[in-house]
Amino acid sequence: MKILLINPPSRFLIDDNVFPTLGLLYLSAYLKRSGYRDIGLLDLNGNHSLSDDVDADVIGIYSNTPQFPEAVILKNRIKDINKNRKALYVIGGPHVSGKPEDAVEDFDFVVCGEGEKAFLDIVKYADSGNGRPEKIVKYPYIKNIDDIPFPDRDLVDIRGYHYFIDGKLATTVITSRGCPFSCQFCANNAWGKTVRLRSPENVTQEIKELMDKYGYRAFMFFDDTMTLDRPRMERLCDMLKGLGIIFRCFTRADTVDRALLKKMRASGCVEVGMGIESGSQRILDISRKSETVKEQMSVIKMCRETGLRVKGFFIIGLPGEDQGSIGETISFLEEARLDDIDVTIFKPYPGSGIYRNKGLFDINFVDDYEHAWFKGKPGDYQTTVSTKALKAEDILKYRDEIEAKFKDKRKIK
């Protein structure tokens, strides 16, 4: 059995060769543990060309929403190249997990949600011809994610990705799956709302492997909210403290306090990312963010006092957005004095509450997968989203103005 995993290019990014595709590396590790060794990975980020010698029995393609049109084009081209070999074409990832019907005509199998067990069963079927899964494959989540082997980072040139923290080459680690919150703008399609946490011991083992095998001393923890479970975070900080590493992570204001932030800083954390979204409490409430502007501002100031940098993430064009809420966001930014920001335009993704219940919100939009990226090159942003008070062009104008005023130009990447 020859298996090929593919990550389509993200042409909309300034640099799409920053992070390895951990989801596919997890798939490879899971397959190898089950005895399948002939696995390749074609990461078209950083290299957008597809060679003419692509050839495999099972071809698995990852896709988020803005990658989806490219994923279909890739599959058709590979099928043409691979016409002398009858292969199975499989797609998975956030987009089809939220809207599998988009892919049922173009692919043999559509994997919804967590991919390890589902993809393994598809490979077993391709190998033996027995036990054909349903076309749309969705399995229960793996409860104990400590049982999942570490990503197969040997499958790629792991140090060929260029992400840096404080001048040190860094790589990504995920220590949990799932998010318990109900933000209506979020499409947490792949891992769902059921939170599963890796043990601090398991995470530390992976960090030590990355240090010893690959030479990393800087890490980006990519959990949606790393600080969900305070005792676990405290224990992990204790275990990381003596390793001499630095790291970034994402948090929420309602999951930390001064004591935990100090402990994180002592363990090597140099920066936290916070999804602030808007400086308007009204907009946060409409979106069911379940946080307050006051909480967020308080934690930003705590971070500054404990020596942690803060990067804030903002969305322009959420339901109910108007000139007043834009003004509140600008006032929040002026007071917060964040170390860095990302300002994106709202893109309703399949699976999100707003996408599923459009009529319940002050929002108008059409599907435009090609331009559905939330972060991209300055000057290339587009939107089809509007509210009663703001036209699409107004939302784009405010996004550009806020970035120009508050974004450190050295950090546009």
Long-range contacts (C-beta under 8 A, 24 or more apart in sequence): 1-36, 1-38, 1-57, 1-58, 1-123, 1-126, 1-127, 2-38, 2-40, 2-55, 2-56, 2-57, 2-58, 3-31, 3-36, 3-38, 3-39, 3-40, 3-56, 3-57, 3-58, 3-59, 3-60, 3-123, 4-39, 4-40, 4-41, 4-42, 4-54, 4-55, 4-56, 4-58, 4-59, 4-60, 5-39, 5-40, 5-41, 5-42, 5-60, 5-61, 5-62, 6-41, 6-42, 6-43, 6-44, 6-59, 6-60, 6-61, 6-62, 6-74, 6-78, 7-41, 7-42, 7-43, 7-44, 7-45, 7-62, 8-44, 8-61, 8-62, 8-63, 8-67, 8-70, 8-71, 8-74, 9-44, 9-45, 9-48, 9-67, 9-70, 10-45, 10-66, 10-67, 10-373, 11-48, 11-70, 12-66, 12-371, 12-373, 12-375, 12-376, 12-377, 12-380, 13-45, 13-373, 13-375, 13-376, 13-377, 14-376, 14-377, 14-412, 14-413, 15-46, 15-162, 15-413, 16-45, 16-46, 17-45, 17-46, 17-47, 17-160, 17-161, 17-162, 18-161, 18-162, 18-163, 18-413, 19-161, 19-163, 19-171, 19-172, 19-220, 19-222, 20-151, 20-153, 20-156, 20-158, 20-161, 20-171, 20-172, 21-45, 21-62, 22-151, 22-172, 22-174, 22-222, 23-62, 23-93, 23-115, 23-190, 24-60, 24-62, 25-151, 25-152, 25-153, 25-155, 25-156, 26-115, 26-116, 26-148, 26-149, 26-151, 26-152, 27-60, 27-115, 27-116, 27-119, 28-151, 28-152, 28-155, 29-148, 29-149, 29-150, 29-151, 29-152, 30-116, 30-119, 30-120, 30-148, 30-149, 31-119, 31-120, 31-123, 32-149, 32-152, 33-149, 34-120, 36-123, 36-127, 39-152, 39-155, 40-155, 41-155, 41-156, 43-156, 44-74, 46-160, 46-161, 50-74, 50-77, 50-78, 52-81, 53-81, 54-78, 54-81, 54-82, 55-81, 55-82, 55-85, 56-82, 56-85, 56-87, 57-85, 57-87, 57-88, 57-126, 57-127, 58-87, 58-88, 58-90, 58-122, 58-123, 58-126, 59-87, 59-88, 59-89, 59-90, 60-90, 60-91, 60-92, 60-119, 61-89, 61-90, 61-91, 61-92, 61-107, 62-91, 62-92, 62-93, 63-91, 63-92, 63-93, 63-94, 63-95, 63-96, 64-93, 64-94, 64-95, 65-94, 65-95, 65-98, 65-187, 65-347, 65-349, 65-350, 65-369, 65-372, 66-369, 66-370, 66-371, 66-372, 66-373, 67-93, 67-95, 68-95, 68-96, 68-102, 68-103, 68-369, 69-369, 69-370, 72-103, 72-106, 75-106, 75-107, 76-106, 88-122, 88-126, 90-119, 90-122, 92-118, 92-119, 92-190, 93-190, 94-187, 94-189, 94-190, 94-349, 94-351, 95-189, 95-349, 95-350, 95-369, 97-189, 97-190, 97-351, 98-187, 98-189, 98-349, 98-350, 98-351, 98-352, 98-355, 99-350, 99-351, 100-136, 102-350, 104-135, 104-136, 108-135, 109-133, 109-135, 109-136, 109-137, 110-135, 110-136, 110-137, 111-137, 111-138, 112-136, 112-137, 112-138, 112-189, 113-138, 113-139, 113-141, 113-189, 113-190, 113-191, 113-192, 114-139, 114-141, 114-142, 114-177, 114-190, 114-191, 115-190, 116-142, 116-148, 117-142, 141-177, 141-178, 141-191, 141-192, 141-194, 141-196, 142-196, 143-196, 144-196, 145-176, 145-177, 145-196, 145-197, 145-198, 146-198, 146-199, 146-202, 150-206, 150-209, 153-210, 153-214, 158-214, 159-214, 159-215, 163-220, 164-218, 165-218, 165-219, 165-220, 165-246, 165-247, 165-248, 165-270, 165-271, 166-218, 166-246, 166-270, 168-217, 168-218, 168-246, 169-216, 169-218, 170-216, 170-218, 170-219, 170-220, 170-247, 170-248, 171-210, 171-214, 171-216, 171-218, 171-219, 171-220, 172-219, 172-220, 172-221, 172-222, 173-203, 173-206, 173-207, 173-210, 173-219, 173-220, 173-221, 173-222, 174-221, 174-222, 174-223, 175-203, 175-221, 175-223, 175-226, 175-236, 176-223, 176-224, 176-226, 176-228, 179-224, 179-225, 180-228, 181-225, 181-252, 181-289, 181-290, 182-288, 182-290, 182-353, 183-277, 183-287, 183-288, 183-289, 183-290, 183-353, 184-286, 184-287, 184-288, 184-319, 184-352, 184-353, 184-354, 184-357, 184-361, 185-277, 185-287, 185-315, 185-318, 185-346, 185-348, 185-352, 185-353, 185-354, 186-352, 186-353, 187-349, 187-350, 187-351, 187-352, 187-355, 188-224, 188-351, 189-349, 189-350, 189-351, 195-228, 197-228, 197-229, 197-232, 199-232, 200-232, 200-235, 200-236, 200-238, 200-239, 201-239, 203-236, 203-239, 204-236, 204-239, 204-240, 204-243, 207-240, 207-243, 207-245, 208-243, 211-243, 211-245, 216-245, 217-244, 217-245, 217-246, 218-245, 218-246, 218-247, 219-245, 219-246, 219-247, 219-248, 220-247, 220-248, 220-249, 221-247, 221-248, 221-249, 221-250, 222-250, 223-249, 223-250, 224-250, 225-250, 225-251, 225-252, 225-255, 226-250, 226-251, 227-251, 227-252, 227-255, 227-256, 227-260, 227-264, 228-255, 230-255, 230-260, 233-260, 233-263, 233-264, 234-260, 234-263, 236-267, 237-263, 237-264, 237-266, 237-267, 237-269, 238-267, 240-267, 240-268, 241-266, 241-267, 241-268, 243-268, 244-268, 246-270, 248-272, 248-273, 249-273, 250-274, 250-275, 251-299, 252-291, 253-291, 253-292, 253-295, 253-296, 253-298, 253-299, 254-290, 254-291, 254-295, 256-299, 256-302, 257-302, 258-302, 258-305, 258-306, 261-299, 261-302, 261-303, 261-306, 261-308, 262-306, 264-308, 265-306, 265-307, 265-308, 269-308, 270-308, 270-309, 271-308, 271-309, 271-310, 271-311, 271-339, 272-303, 272-308, 272-309, 272-310, 272-311, 273-310, 273-311, 273-312, 273-313, 274-299, 274-300, 274-310, 274-311, 274-312, 274-313, 275-313, 276-312, 276-313, 276-314, 276-332, 277-313, 277-314, 277-315, 277-318, 278-314, 278-315, 278-318, 278-321, 278-325, 278-328, 278-329, 279-325, 279-328, 279-329, 279-330, 279-331, 279-332, 279-333, 280-324, 280-325, 280-328, 280-329, 281-328, 282-320, 282-325, 283-318, 283-319, 283-320, 283-321, 283-325, 286-318, 286-319, 286-320, 286-361, 286-362, 287-318, 287-319, 287-354, 288-353, 293-328, 293-332, 297-332, 297-335, 297-336, 300-336, 300-338, 309-339, 309-340, 310-336, 310-338, 310-339, 310-340, 311-338, 311-339, 311-340, 311-341, 311-342, 312-336, 312-338, 312-340, 312-341, 312-342, 313-341, 313-342, 313-344, 314-341, 314-342, 314-343, 314-344, 314-402, 315-344, 315-345, 315-346, 315-374, 316-343, 316-344, 316-345, 316-346, 316-395, 316-398, 316-399, 316-402, 317-345, 317-346, 317-383, 317-385, 317-386, 317-387, 317-390, 317-395, 317-399, 318-346, 318-363, 319-354, 319-361, 319-362, 319-363, 319-387, 320-361, 320-362, 320-387, 321-346, 321-387, 321-389, 321-390, 321-395, 322-387, 322-388, 322-389, 322-390, 323-389, 323-390, 326-390, 326-398, 329-402, 330-402, 330-405, 333-402, 333-405, 333-406, 338-406, 339-408, 340-407, 340-408, 340-411, 341-402, 341-403, 341-406, 341-407, 342-375, 342-407, 343-399, 343-402, 343-403, 343-406, 343-407, 344-374, 344-375, 344-399, 345-374, 345-381, 345-383, 345-385, 345-395, 345-396, 345-399, 346-374, 346-383, 346-385, 346-395, 347-372, 347-373, 347-374, 347-383, 347-385, 348-385, 362-387, 362-388, 363-387, 378-403, 378-412
